[in-house]
């Protein structure tokens, strides 16, 4: 789960990380009032779950409350198109209004899980304010990485090494050690999957370290431990089909292909997507209905699949262990009748009550083909979908 920048900064403040003064606004009038409260030049930042907002016109500087209100009217309701939103863009529904700071230097700090090492890492770079992926590709040596021991945590000497890698000196080293240590606590104690401060700025004059921008995402499987974070979810920033799927406890991710996939088990789902690609097709989604799905969940999963206008055929690939094949078949038949879907279905079924499941499907008089194995299923569904 991702949160907005202003929400990430609220979390960082709880861990004593310095952020600019400011607050969220949902209307132009609120933006003007917040600018007046801050009493000076302010920055208005569109709050969407995507980067590249500045280049798309989603970040503006206002000299006074009147200008802040006028600029807010321009940004609110606007659809921003950035490299991370895709061509459809994202509609701006809220703004962060915060004080404008004098910037002496821009740096980068991030924490995430390094799957190759199997541990969290701190990433630091003296080149902040730009996409870290571009910096790492252009100059890999510019990025310093410190692994965090799961038992010992981030140790003081590592925090100092990060401060030196950022090119800091004197009192700023001490401040950076405290900051990096705080970010490591944020990452661990909130079950985050990403904590990114870009840019982390050194302010002119006072020489403070301030998180000018912040991005955070969290492990969905740990949200039951953090109801206060779970409540920050903004479903307007998510794909509507993915939101509906989560309401039915389904694991669904929309893709760009034409073959809808309903599978039980993440490993089998990945293998199904691979074999569709292997025979010349393109999957329209990842959908794991789980091991113990009920007929109602299967029906909901099918409705979500065929709600995607790009889907021209559906492959149902089920190995019935915990999930009984006859229960799945009942759910599919119910869903087809409810939705009135015209797309052809190909099913590959194995496991508990498989013969009963096949009988239910064949006797239901729906547009379904029963495949003999995964390869046969993939070939049939790709042919029905018309290839890629």
Secondary structure, 3 states (H helix, E strand, C coil): CECCHHHHHHHHHHCCCCECCEEEECCHHHHHHHHHHHCCCEEEEECCCCCCCCCCCCEEEECCHHHHHHHHHHHCCCEECCCCCCCCCEECCCEEEEECCCEEEEEEEEEEEECCCCEEEEEEECCCCCCHHHHHHHCHHHEEEEECECCCECCHHHHHHHHHHCCCCCHHHHHHHHHHHHHHHHHHHCCEEEEEEEEEEEECCCCCEEECCEEEEECHHHHHHCHHHHCCCCHHHCCHHHHHHHHCCCEEEECCCCEEEEECCHHHHHHHHHHHHHCCCCECEEEECCCCCCHHHHHHHHHHHHHCCCCCEEEEEEEECCCCHHHHHHHHHHHHHHHCCCCEEEEEEEECCHHHHHHHHHHCCCCEEECCCHHHHHHHHHHHHCCC
